């Protein structure tokens, strides 16, 4: 792979970097949009699910949330879903 970059000109490499930067920005925006959708879905799920809480065996003594719903997999903390 290294030899390909030695053949490309400086201008081509700069142009390629700029294209990659634009792609990174677009992907970050997509991630933020998807996170907002997930957050919105979790609010609806929190209100509609008939929760059955289970202890998470991976939780430690000092973890704040140790219970999760076995149906929707949300944590037993309504503040997270407001």
CNS distance restraints for C-alpha pairs under 8 A (distance, minus, plus):
assign (resid   1 and name CA) (resid   5 and name CA) 7.23 0.50 0.50
assign (resid   2 and name CA) (resid   6 and name CA) 6.74 0.50 0.50
assign (resid   3 and name CA) (resid   7 and name CA) 6.56 0.50 0.50
assign (resid   4 and name CA) (resid   8 and name CA) 6.65 0.50 0.50
assign (resid   5 and name CA) (resid  13 and name CA) 7.74 0.50 0.50
assign (resid   8 and name CA) (resid  12 and name CA) 6.13 0.50 0.50
assign (resid   8 and name CA) (resid  13 and name CA) 6.59 0.50 0.50
assign (resid   9 and name CA) (resid  13 and name CA) 6.32 0.50 0.50
assign (resid  10 and name CA) (resid  14 and name CA) 6.13 0.50 0.50
assign (resid  11 and name CA) (resid  15 and name CA) 6.08 0.50 0.50
assign (resid  12 and name CA) (resid  16 and name CA) 6.05 0.50 0.50
assign (resid  13 and name CA) (resid  17 and name CA) 6.13 0.50 0.50
assign (resid  14 and name CA) (resid  18 and name CA) 6.24 0.50 0.50
assign (resid  15 and name CA) (resid  19 and name CA) 6.31 0.50 0.50
assign (resid  16 and name CA) (resid  20 and name CA) 6.27 0.50 0.50
assign (resid  17 and name CA) (resid  21 and name CA) 6.18 0.50 0.50
assign (resid  18 and name CA) (resid  22 and name CA) 6.30 0.50 0.50
assign (resid  19 and name CA) (resid  23 and name CA) 6.26 0.50 0.50
assign (resid  20 and name CA) (resid  24 and name CA) 6.15 0.50 0.50
assign (resid  21 and name CA) (resid  25 and name CA) 6.32 0.50 0.50
assign (resid  22 and name CA) (resid  26 and name CA) 6.26 0.50 0.50
assign (resid  23 and name CA) (resid  27 and name CA) 6.15 0.50 0.50
assign (resid  24 and name CA) (resid  28 and name CA) 6.13 0.50 0.50
assign (resid  25 and name CA) (resid  29 and name CA) 6.24 0.50 0.50
assign (resid  26 and name CA) (resid  30 and name CA) 6.25 0.50 0.50
assign (resid  27 and name CA) (resid  31 and name CA) 6.14 0.50 0.50
assign (resid  28 and name CA) (resid  32 and name CA) 6.27 0.50 0.50
assign (resid  29 and name CA) (resid  33 and name CA) 6.20 0.50 0.50
assign (resid  30 and name CA) (resid  34 and name CA) 6.14 0.50 0.50
assign (resid  31 and name CA) (resid  35 and name CA) 6.10 0.50 0.50
assign (resid  32 and name CA) (resid  36 and name CA) 6.30 0.50 0.50
assign (resid  33 and name CA) (resid  37 and name CA) 6.39 0.50 0.50
assign (resid  34 and name CA) (resid  38 and name CA) 6.16 0.50 0.50
assign (resid  35 and name CA) (resid  39 and name CA) 6.13 0.50 0.50
assign (resid  36 and name CA) (resid  40 and name CA) 6.15 0.50 0.50
assign (resid  37 and name CA) (resid  41 and name CA) 6.12 0.50 0.50
assign (resid  38 and name CA) (resid  42 and name CA) 6.09 0.50 0.50
assign (resid  39 and name CA) (resid  43 and name CA) 6.44 0.50 0.50
assign (resid  39 and name CA) (resid  81 and name CA) 7.29 0.50 0.50
assign (resid  40 and name CA) (resid  44 and name CA) 6.67 0.50 0.50
assign (resid  41 and name CA) (resid  45 and name CA) 6.10 0.50 0.50
assign (resid  42 and name CA) (resid  46 and name CA) 5.89 0.50 0.50
assign (resid  42 and name CA) (resid  74 and name CA) 7.74 0.50 0.50
assign (resid  42 and name CA) (resid  81 and name CA) 6.28 0.50 0.50
assign (resid  43 and name CA) (resid  47 and name CA) 6.52 0.50 0.50
assign (resid  43 and name CA) (resid  81 and name CA) 4.93 0.50 0.50
assign (resid  43 and name CA) (resid  82 and name CA) 6.37 0.50 0.50
assign (resid  44 and name CA) (resid  48 and name CA) 6.18 0.50 0.50
assign (resid  45 and name CA) (resid  49 and name CA) 5.63 0.50 0.50
assign (resid  45 and name CA) (resid  72 and name CA) 7.21 0.50 0.50
assign (resid  46 and name CA) (resid  74 and name CA) 7.44 0.50 0.50
assign (resid  46 and name CA) (resid  78 and name CA) 7.72 0.50 0.50
assign (resid  46 and name CA) (resid  81 and name CA) 6.81 0.50 0.50
assign (resid  49 and name CA) (resid  71 and name CA) 7.57 0.50 0.50
assign (resid  49 and name CA) (resid  72 and name CA) 6.96 0.50 0.50
assign (resid  50 and name CA) (resid  71 and name CA) 7.97 0.50 0.50
assign (resid  51 and name CA) (resid  69 and name CA) 5.36 0.50 0.50
assign (resid  51 and name CA) (resid  70 and name CA) 7.28 0.50 0.50
assign (resid  51 and name CA) (resid  71 and name CA) 6.67 0.50 0.50
assign (resid  51 and name CA) (resid  72 and name CA) 7.53 0.50 0.50
assign (resid  52 and name CA) (resid  68 and name CA) 7.94 0.50 0.50
assign (resid  52 and name CA) (resid  69 and name CA) 5.16 0.50 0.50
assign (resid  52 and name CA) (resid  70 and name CA) 5.87 0.50 0.50
assign (resid  52 and name CA) (resid  71 and name CA) 6.98 0.50 0.50
assign (resid  53 and name CA) (resid  67 and name CA) 5.78 0.50 0.50
assign (resid  53 and name CA) (resid  68 and name CA) 5.35 0.50 0.50
assign (resid  53 and name CA) (resid  69 and name CA) 4.54 0.50 0.50
assign (resid  53 and name CA) (resid  70 and name CA) 6.26 0.50 0.50
assign (resid  53 and name CA) (resid  76 and name CA) 7.39 0.50 0.50
assign (resid  54 and name CA) (resid  67 and name CA) 5.28 0.50 0.50
assign (resid  54 and name CA) (resid  68 and name CA) 5.51 0.50 0.50
assign (resid  54 and name CA) (resid  69 and name CA) 6.13 0.50 0.50
assign (resid  54 and name CA) (resid  70 and name CA) 6.33 0.50 0.50
assign (resid  55 and name CA) (resid  66 and name CA) 5.82 0.50 0.50
assign (resid  55 and name CA) (resid  67 and name CA) 4.60 0.50 0.50
assign (resid  55 and name CA) (resid  68 and name CA) 6.69 0.50 0.50
assign (resid  56 and name CA) (resid  66 and name CA) 5.42 0.50 0.50
assign (resid  56 and name CA) (resid  67 and name CA) 5.65 0.50 0.50
assign (resid  56 and name CA) (resid  68 and name CA) 6.78 0.50 0.50
assign (resid  57 and name CA) (resid  66 and name CA) 7.98 0.50 0.50
assign (resid  59 and name CA) (resid  63 and name CA) 6.10 0.50 0.50
assign (resid  59 and name CA) (resid  65 and name CA) 7.82 0.50 0.50
assign (resid  59 and name CA) (resid  66 and name CA) 5.69 0.50 0.50
assign (resid  60 and name CA) (resid  66 and name CA) 7.91 0.50 0.50
assign (resid  65 and name CA) (resid  75 and name CA) 6.42 0.50 0.50
assign (resid  65 and name CA) (resid  76 and name CA) 6.54 0.50 0.50
assign (resid  65 and name CA) (resid  77 and name CA) 6.95 0.50 0.50
assign (resid  66 and name CA) (resid  75 and name CA) 7.63 0.50 0.50
assign (resid  66 and name CA) (resid  76 and name CA) 7.70 0.50 0.50
assign (resid  67 and name CA) (resid  75 and name CA) 5.96 0.50 0.50
assign (resid  67 and name CA) (resid  76 and name CA) 5.56 0.50 0.50
assign (resid  68 and name CA) (resid  73 and name CA) 5.64 0.50 0.50
assign (resid  68 and name CA) (resid  74 and name CA) 5.43 0.50 0.50
assign (resid  68 and name CA) (resid  75 and name CA) 4.25 0.50 0.50
assign (resid  68 and name CA) (resid  76 and name CA) 5.53 0.50 0.50
assign (resid  69 and name CA) (resid  73 and name CA) 4.81 0.50 0.50
assign (resid  69 and name CA) (resid  74 and name CA) 5.53 0.50 0.50
assign (resid  69 and name CA) (resid  75 and name CA) 6.44 0.50 0.50
assign (resid  69 and name CA) (resid  76 and name CA) 7.11 0.50 0.50
assign (resid  77 and name CA) (resid  81 and name CA) 7.63 0.50 0.50
assign (resid  78 and name CA) (resid  82 and name CA) 6.65 0.50 0.50
